[in-house]
Amino acid sequence: MAIKGTVRLDKKTKHLVKRLQHGDIAVIDHRDLDEVAANALVEAHVKAVVNVSSSMSEVYPNCGPLTIVEAGIKLVDCPESDLFSILTEGQEIEVKNGQIIHAGRVLCSGEELTVDIIKQKMEATKANLESVLSSFVQNTMDYAQNEIGLICGQYKVPDVKTTFKDKHALIVVRGKNYKEDLRAIKSYIYEIKPVLIGVDGGADALMEFGLKPDVIVGDMDSVSDKTLQCGAELVVHAYPDGRAPGMARLQEMGLPAITFAAPGTSEDIAMLIAYEKGAELIVAVGTHSNMIDFLEKGRKGMASTFLVRAKVGSVLIDAKGVSKLYKSRLRAKHLAPIFVAAMLPVAAVAVISPSTRELLRLLFIQFRLLVGI
């Protein structure tokens, strides 16, 4: 089946999703499409996704392609095609039988990934998994030797204005199921009122839930202007040599910020800030903690994360996946006492009103049908 739509293209998927409109065709350059990016594309309601890199290189079992296809979105791989130099954003294109067509001309012929093809590719990755894991662990250990200074005082944690002492700190990262997990702990947030730290795009997630971050940490390339201007304290993650490319954007916006020059990931330094500034408990949502997480980020090891978690682990609660632990369902045994309590004042009226008694009898029958009793 042919699909037509307006093309939007960007080599950074996280930037593209901010511009996508309902019914667009997304052209991306995303090797081993990860689940977070895939979910963002699905939420944008695109008609099709065309990838000029391999969505599945079969190095490890990435779930992004399956997420796209199971949502009913066509996914076509056109590796090494020159679509980015041929197409202009806003043009109308057609996707048909793996071909990308514009103005009647076939621009490239690729592979349309179906559920069956994706599952076959995922099965093929199992044979490589042990060697990939071995290499990943070796890289982690090698880099850990070089980055040990991250947890041994070599890199000074900046002085922040936000008070962490004896408080809970909630760190939100744009990772797998981060929105679902954040939704699952909303009652904790409202009751305990932890210090809210958004790591790059995680700050936007907090704002989407009506929560203003107290601190935003990261290289500031994937945070919206609106969120940056919300009044949060801004900490730019800089390279160990002090270079901070993200600072230029904040300066252009006239926003004050401080830097934290250190190796590792932005979520690592967010944890270090909370820990070193005296947080009683650190709760993390959407963080990266295993091989697949890091391979999806294009990292071949997790040295800094291994080191930081070794240091802060005594006060760290990783809430990743908490939304899958238990999903409450309203049952008849819950509804019955609520119904009875609500009816008590009405019953008093029913005693003196025959018409009200008849109405209540009908309502009670409807209630029994509803809950199956």
Rosetta blueprint (number, residue, H / E / L):
1 M L
2 A L
3 I E
4 K E
5 G E
6 T E
7 V E
8 R E
9 L E
10 D E
11 K L
12 K L
13 T H
14 K H
15 H H
16 L H
17 V L
18 K L
19 R L
20 L L
21 Q L
22 H L
23 G L
24 D L
25 I E
26 A E
27 V E
28 I E
29 D L
30 H L
31 R L
32 D L
33 L L
34 D L
35 E H
36 V H
37 A H
38 A H
39 N H
40 A H
41 L H
42 V H
43 E H
44 A L
45 H L
46 V L
47 K L
48 A E
49 V E
50 V E
51 N E
52 V L
53 S L
54 S L
55 S L
56 M L
57 S L
58 E L
59 V L
60 Y L
61 P L
62 N L
63 C L
64 G H
65 P H
66 L H
67 T H
68 I H
69 V H
70 E H
71 A L
72 G L
73 I L
74 K E
75 L E
76 V E
77 D E
78 C L
79 P L
80 E L
81 S L
82 D L
83 L H
84 F H
85 S H
86 I H
87 L L
88 T L
89 E L
90 G L
91 Q L
92 E E
93 I E
94 E E
95 V E
96 K E
97 N L
98 G L
99 Q E
100 I E
101 I E
102 H E
103 A L
104 G L
105 R E
106 V E
107 L E
108 C E
109 S E
110 G L
111 E E
112 E E
113 L L
114 T L
115 V H
116 D H
117 I H
118 I H
119 K H
120 Q H
121 K H
122 M H
123 E H
124 A H
125 T H
126 K L
127 A L
128 N L
129 L H
130 E H
131 S H
132 V H
133 L H
134 S H
135 S H
136 F H
137 V H
138 Q H
139 N H
140 T H
141 M H
142 D H
143 Y H
144 A H
145 Q H
146 N H
147 E H
148 I H
149 G H
150 L H
151 I H
152 C L
153 G L
154 Q L
155 Y L
156 K L
157 V L
158 P L
159 D L
160 V L
161 K L
162 T L
163 T L
164 F L
165 K L
166 D L
167 K L
168 H E
169 A E
170 L E
171 I E
172 V E
173 V E
174 R L
175 G L
176 K L
177 N L
178 Y H
179 K H
180 E H
181 D H
182 L H
183 R H
184 A H
185 I L
186 K H
187 S H
188 Y H
189 I H
190 Y H
191 E H
192 I H
193 K L
194 P L
195 V E
196 L E
197 I E
198 G E
199 V E
200 D L
201 G H
202 G H
203 A H
204 D H
205 A H
206 L H
207 M H
208 E H
209 F L
210 G L
211 L L
212 K L
213 P L
214 D L
215 V E
216 I E
217 V E
218 G E
219 D L
220 M L
221 D L
222 S L
223 V L
224 S L
225 D H
226 K H
227 T H
228 L H
229 Q L
230 C L
231 G L
232 A L
233 E E
234 L E
235 V E
236 V E
237 H E
238 A E
239 Y L
240 P L
241 D L
242 G L
243 R L
244 A L
245 P L
246 G H
247 M H
248 A H
249 R H
250 L H
251 Q H
252 E H
253 M L
254 G L
255 L L
256 P L
257 A L
258 I E
259 T E
260 F E
261 A E
262 A L
263 P L
264 G L
265 T L
266 S H
267 E H
268 D H
269 I H
270 A H
271 M H
272 L H
273 I H
274 A H
275 Y H
276 E H
277 K L
278 G L
279 A L
280 E L
281 L E
282 I E
283 V E
284 A E
285 V E
286 G L
287 T L
288 H L
289 S L
290 N L
291 M H
292 I H
293 D H
294 F H
295 L H
296 E H
297 K L
298 G L
299 R L
300 K L
301 G L
302 M L
303 A H
304 S H
305 T H
306 F H
307 L H
308 V H
309 R H
310 A H
311 K H
312 V H
313 G H
314 S H
315 V H
316 L E
317 I E
318 D E
319 A L
320 K L
321 G L
322 V H
323 S H
324 K H
325 L L
326 Y L
327 K L
328 S L
329 R L
330 L L
331 R L
332 A H
333 K H
334 H H
335 L H
336 A H
337 P H
338 I H
339 F H
340 V H
341 A H
342 A H
343 M H
344 L H
345 P H
346 V H
347 A H
348 A H
349 V H
350 A H
351 V H
352 I L
353 S L
354 P H
355 S H
356 T H
357 R H
358 E H
359 L H
360 L H
361 R H
362 L H
363 L H
364 F H
365 I H
366 Q H
367 F H
368 R H
369 L H
370 L H
371 V H
372 G L
373 I L
